[in-house]
Amino acid sequence: MTDPLSNVREAALDLPESEERLSHGQPTFFVAGKQFAQFRHNHHNDHKTVVCVRVSGLDEQAMLLEADPDTYSKPAYLPSWLSINLSGEGVDWAHVADRIAASWELAAPRRLLEAGGR
């Protein structure tokens, strides 16, 4: 079985100038001081393993929640973000890595995006 945190860490730290540090006790990933992903395991005893990522806005969040409620949920304390379910054997890790990268793009400074981004 794959380790969800290792997979999230690899996807996040492969992105330019990203770094990991704890935020509120959770492994959290930043670019230029802005958070773009947070790994949560049993956060406040919710019995879920997820990665929280930025989305472009409430419309995208609502669309994804409606389209795939087994994969996506609303994370506590992070409005306009999305949680991606990392439990079970059927996790599409390429999709998770792509969502992490898209979140990085929403947080990264213009100079990184203009330099070619990811």
Residue pairs with C-beta under 8 A, 6 or more apart in sequence:
1 89
2 91
2 93
4 39
4 41
4 49
4 51
4 86
4 87
4 91
5 27
5 39
5 41
7 86
7 93
7 96
7 97
8 27
8 29
8 37
8 39
8 51
8 86
8 96
8 100
9 20
9 27
9 29
9 39
11 93
11 96
11 97
11 100
11 101
12 18
12 20
12 29
12 36
12 37
12 100
12 104
13 19
13 20
13 29
15 31
15 100
15 101
15 104
15 118
16 31
16 108
16 112
16 115
16 117
16 118
17 31
17 32
17 108
17 112
18 29
18 30
18 31
18 36
18 104
19 29
19 30
19 31
20 27
20 28
20 29
20 30
21 28
21 30
22 28
23 35
23 38
26 38
26 39
26 40
26 43
27 38
27 39
28 35
28 37
28 38
28 39
29 35
29 36
29 37
29 38
29 100
29 104
30 36
30 107
31 104
31 107
31 108
31 109
31 112
32 107
32 108
32 109
32 112
34 107
34 108
35 107
36 53
36 54
36 100
36 103
36 104
36 106
36 107
36 108
37 51
37 52
37 53
37 100
37 103
37 104
38 51
38 52
38 75
38 78
39 50
39 51
39 52
40 48
40 49
40 50
40 51
40 52
40 75
40 83
41 48
41 49
42 48
42 49
43 50
43 76
44 76
46 76
48 73
48 83
48 85
48 87
49 85
49 86
49 87
50 73
50 75
50 83
50 84
50 85
50 86
51 83
51 84
51 86
51 96
51 99
51 100
52 75
52 78
52 81
52 82
52 83
52 84
53 81
53 82
53 84
53 99
53 100
53 102
53 103
54 80
54 81
54 102
54 103
54 106
54 107
55 61
55 64
55 80
55 81
55 82
55 103
55 106
56 106
57 80
58 80
61 74
61 80
61 81
61 82
64 72
64 82
65 72
65 73
65 74
65 82
70 85
71 84
71 85
72 82
72 83
72 84
72 85
73 82
73 83
73 85
74 81
74 82
74 83
75 81
75 82
75 83
82 99
84 96
84 99
85 91
86 96
101 118
104 118
105 113
105 117
105 118
108 117
